[in-house]
Amino acid sequence: MRLLMLGGTEFVGRAVTEAALARGWQVTVFHRGNHAPPEGAAALHGDRTDAEGLAVLEQGEWDAVVDTWTGAPSAVRDSARLLAGRAGTYAYISSRSVYEYPAAYGIDEEGPLVAGSADDTEWADYAVAKRGGELAAIDAFGDRALLVRAGLILGPYENIGRLPWWLGRIARGGPVLAPGPRELALQYVDVRDLAEWTLDAVQAGLGGAYNLLSEAGHATMGDLLESCVKVTGSDAELRWTAPEDVLAAGIEPWTELPIWLAPGEMRDAFYGADVSKAVAAGLRCRPVAETVADTWAWLRTIGGVAPQRPDRPVVGLAADKEAAVLG
């Protein structure tokens, strides 16, 4: 298989590139040159937001394209149109944010979507931009467009900081504010499982939309944090705290306490996707303990500090704010 990876040097793109190379595929990575792609991939440099930057893609044929773009949809539009006659499947890594909020618990791929436009040249809203990217892929590739609607993505190379923050905090040890309930079900996908499923899907010629996450309850908040304690070997003491007490302290779910959402509308929207379509198409999710252990091992190889995407806010709870709740 000949794969064109639009991006391919960080987090999701890097995981897809490495997985394709491991299969023996011929991989070409088109990127701006800010980070080196995995060894074994051919590299093409250009800025896809500029017409001249796309010029290097005017020649060549590929069996599949994978695109992780999160900016203005017009960049997806221009890339997809340029490649439509010279590529098989166009896999766009989208998001479950494209569903109208609040998405009902158990929603499948037929749920109502936000409005979007493939012609938007400015980024104004994440959900709208991702939907615009989907429309751009569909416009150029039709039923050969594969829309991978991922939710929370964890694993090695994470440059958002969610699981790395928890690992770093727990590694420091001592009492740790653990937002409850411990049995709170999570729904996420390991970046490597996303990569493998996406490559299987493009090889099979799949098209259309797929919610790509583990089944609800694949892991709990307790499973996640206790795995962090185990792999770091710290003396951390998880102090499970009721959701109402966490919220009463003015702590923001998701941002100050990454991954965690209190029971309610937002949690149902984020952690309640029907993923039966992706499971039927071969999605398999590894245990959370493996995701945590491998992320910790990766962090240790880079000095313990994860890279941070400049377009995303830094996440995590300030030590004094945590101490005030723990007493």
C-alpha positions in Angstrom: 0.0 0.0 0.0 1.1 3.5 -0.8 0.1 6.0 1.9 0.2 9.7 1.8 0.2 11.1 5.4 -0.8 14.7 5.7 1.1 15.6 8.8 2.7 12.5 10.3 5.2 13.9 12.7 3.2 14.3 16.0 0.7 12.3 18.1 -2.0 10.8 15.8 -0.2 11.4 12.5 3.0 9.9 13.9 1.2 6.8 15.3 -0.4 6.3 11.9 2.9 6.7 10.1 4.7 4.3 12.3 2.0 1.7 12.1 2.0 1.9 8.3 5.8 1.6 8.1 5.6 -1.5 10.4 3.3 -3.1 7.8 5.8 -2.5 5.1 3.8 0.2 3.4 5.4 2.9 1.3 4.7 6.1 3.3 5.1 9.7 2.2 4.7 12.3 4.8 3.8 15.8 3.7 4.6 18.4 6.4 6.0 21.8 7.1 9.4 20.5 8.3 9.1 21.5 12.0 9.6 17.9 13.2 11.3 14.9 11.6 9.0 12.1 10.5 9.6 8.5 11.6 12.6 6.9 10.0 11.7 5.1 6.8 9.1 7.6 5.5 9.7 9.7 2.5 9.2 13.4 3.2 7.6 16.2 1.2 7.7 19.7 2.6 5.1 22.4 2.2 2.5 24.6 3.9 -0.9 23.4 3.0 -2.5 26.7 3.8 -0.7 28.2 0.9 -1.4 27.4 -2.8 2.3 27.3 -3.5 2.9 25.0 -0.5 0.7 22.3 -2.0 2.6 22.3 -5.3 4.7 19.3 -4.3 1.5 17.2 -4.2 0.6 17.9 -7.8 2.5 14.7 -8.9 2.2 11.2 -7.5 -0.4 8.5 -6.8 -1.4 6.9 -3.5 -3.7 4.1 -2.5 -4.8 6.1 0.6 -4.5 9.5 2.2 -4.8 10.1 6.0 -5.4 13.7 7.1 -5.4 14.9 10.7 -6.0 18.6 10.0 -7.7 20.6 12.8 -7.5 24.1 11.3 -9.6 26.0 8.8 -11.6 23.5 6.6 -10.4 25.1 3.4 -7.1 23.4 3.8 -8.8 20.0 3.7 -10.8 21.2 0.7 -7.8 22.2 -1.3 -5.8 19.1 -0.4 -8.6 16.7 -1.1 -9.5 18.3 -4.5 -5.9 18.2 -5.6 -5.6 14.5 -4.7 -9.1 13.2 -5.7 -8.0 11.8 -9.0 -4.8 10.3 -7.8 -5.7 8.6 -4.5 -8.0 5.8 -3.4 -9.5 6.4 0.1 -9.3 9.8 1.9 -9.4 9.2 5.7 -10.1 12.3 7.6 -9.4 12.1 11.4 -12.5 14.0 12.6 -14.0 14.2 16.0 -17.2 13.3 17.9 -17.5 17.0 18.5 -19.2 17.3 15.2 -22.5 16.1 16.8 -24.8 18.8 18.0 -24.3 19.4 21.8 -25.5 17.9 24.0 -25.1 14.6 22.2 -27.4 12.1 23.7 -26.0 9.1 25.5 -25.8 6.2 23.1 -25.7 8.3 19.9 -24.5 6.6 16.7 -23.2 8.0 13.5 -26.7 9.1 12.4 -27.0 11.7 15.1 -27.6 15.4 14.3 -24.5 17.3 13.3 -23.3 20.9 13.7 -23.4 23.1 10.6 -20.1 23.5 8.8 -18.6 24.6 5.5 -15.7 23.2 3.5 -15.0 26.8 2.3 -14.3 28.3 5.7 -10.9 29.9 5.5 -10.7 30.9 9.2 -10.9 28.7 12.3 -13.5 29.9 14.7 -14.8 26.8 16.4 -13.4 23.2 16.8 -16.6 21.4 16.1 -17.6 23.5 13.1 -14.0 23.3 11.7 -14.0 19.5 12.0 -17.4 19.2 10.3 -16.2 21.5 7.6 -13.2 19.2 7.1 -15.6 16.2 6.8 -17.7 18.0 4.2 -14.5 18.9 2.2 -13.4 15.2 2.2 -16.9 14.1 1.1 -17.1 16.7 -1.6 -13.8 15.5 -3.2 -13.9 11.8 -2.6 -17.6 11.0 -2.1 -18.1 7.5 -0.7 -14.3 7.0 -0.7 -14.1 9.5 2.2 -13.6 7.8 5.5 -14.6 10.0 8.5 -12.9 8.8 11.7 -14.9 10.4 14.5 -12.5 10.0 17.4 -13.2 11.1 21.0 -10.6 11.3 23.7 -7.3 10.0 22.4 -4.6 8.8 24.7 -1.2 7.1 24.4 2.4 7.7 23.6 3.3 11.0 21.8 0.3 12.8 23.4 0.9 16.5 22.9 -2.3 17.7 24.7 -1.1 16.8 28.1 -4.0 14.9 29.7 -2.5 11.5 30.6 1.0 12.9 30.9 -0.3 15.3 33.5 -1.8 12.6 35.6 1.4 10.5 35.3 3.5 13.4 36.3 1.3 14.4 39.2 1.1 10.8 40.6 4.8 10.3 40.1 5.4 13.2 42.6 3.6 11.1 45.2 1.7 12.1 48.3 -2.0 12.6 48.6 -3.6 13.0 45.2 -7.1 14.5 44.6 -8.8 11.6 42.7 -12.1 12.9 41.3 -14.9 10.3 41.8 -16.7 8.2 41.6 -14.0 5.6 41.2 -16.3 3.5 39.0 -16.9 6.4 36.6 -16.8 4.8 33.1 -14.5 6.3 30.6 -14.6 6.1 26.8 -11.4 6.8 24.8 -9.1 5.3 22.2 -5.4 4.5 22.4 -3.7 6.4 19.5 -2.1 3.1 18.3 -5.5 1.4 18.2 -6.9 4.3 16.2 -3.9 4.0 13.8 -4.3 0.3 13.2 -8.1 0.5 12.7 -7.7 3.4 10.3 -5.1 1.5 8.2 -7.2 -1.6 8.2 -10.2 0.5 7.1 -8.4 2.2 4.2 -7.0 -1.1 3.1 -10.5 -2.5 3.0 -11.8 0.5 1.1 -14.2 1.6 3.8 -16.0 4.9 3.6 -18.5 6.9 5.6 -18.5 7.9 9.3 -17.4 5.8 12.3 -17.3 6.7 16.0 -13.9 5.5 17.0 -13.6 4.9 20.7 -13.6 2.0 23.1 -16.9 0.7 24.2 -18.3 2.6 27.2 -16.9 1.2 30.4 -13.8 -0.2 28.7 -12.0 1.4 31.7 -13.0 3.5 34.7 -11.4 6.5 36.4 -10.2 4.1 39.1 -8.5 1.8 36.5 -6.8 4.8 34.9 -5.4 6.4 38.1 -4.5 3.1 39.8 -2.6 2.1 36.7 -0.7 5.4 37.0 0.3 4.7 40.6 1.5 1.2 39.6 3.6 2.1 36.6 5.3 5.1 38.3 6.0 3.2 41.5 5.2 6.2 43.6 3.8 6.5 47.1 0.8 8.4 45.8 -2.3 8.0 47.9 -5.5 8.4 45.8 -8.1 10.3 47.8 -11.4 9.7 46.0 -13.5 12.8 46.2 -17.2 13.1 45.4 -18.0 15.0 42.2 -20.0 17.6 44.0 -17.1 18.4 46.3 -14.7 18.8 43.4 -17.1 21.2 41.6 -17.9 23.1 44.8 -14.1 23.9 45.1 -14.3 25.7 41.7 -12.2 23.0 39.9 -12.9 22.8 36.2 -13.5 19.3 34.9 -11.5 18.2 31.8 -9.0 21.1 32.0 -7.9 21.3 35.6 -8.6 17.6 36.1 -7.9 16.1 32.7 -10.0 13.3 31.4 -12.5 13.6 34.3 -16.0 14.7 33.8 -18.7 14.8 36.5 -21.8 12.7 35.9 -24.3 14.7 33.8 -24.9 16.1 30.4 -21.3 16.7 29.4 -20.1 13.3 30.5 -23.0 11.6 28.6 -22.0 13.6 25.5 -18.3 12.8 25.7 -18.4 9.2 27.1 -21.6 7.8 25.6 -21.0 7.0 22.0 -22.4 4.0 20.2 -19.3 2.4 18.7 -20.8 -0.8 17.4 -20.2 0.1 13.8 -16.4 0.5 14.4 -16.3 -2.7 16.5 -18.0 -4.6 13.8 -15.4 -3.2 11.4 -12.6 -4.6 13.5 -11.8 -2.1 16.2 -9.9 -3.7 19.1 -8.9 -1.7 22.1 -6.0 -2.6 24.4 -6.3 -2.5 28.2 -5.9 0.8 29.9 -3.0 -0.5 31.9 -1.0 -1.0 28.7 -1.8 2.5 27.4 -0.7 4.0 30.8 2.5 1.9 31.0 3.6 2.7 27.4 2.8 6.4 27.8 4.9 6.5 31.0 7.8 4.6 29.3 7.7 7.1 26.4 7.7 10.1 28.8 10.8 8.7 30.5 12.6 8.6 27.2 12.1 12.3 26.6 12.9 13.5 30.1 9.4 13.3 31.6 7.9 16.4 30.0 5.5 15.9 27.2 5.4 18.2 24.1 2.7 20.8 24.2 0.7 21.8 21.1 0.8 25.6 20.9 -2.9 25.9 19.9 -4.1 24.0 23.0 -4.2 25.3 26.6 -2.0 23.7 29.2 -4.0 21.4 31.4 -3.7 20.4 35.1 -4.5 21.4 38.6 -2.4 23.9 40.6 -0.8 22.4 43.7 -2.3 25.0 46.0 -5.8 24.4 44.7 -5.4 20.7 45.1 -4.1 21.1 48.7 -7.1 23.3 49.6 -9.5 20.5 48.7 -7.5 17.8 50.4 -7.2 19.8 53.6 
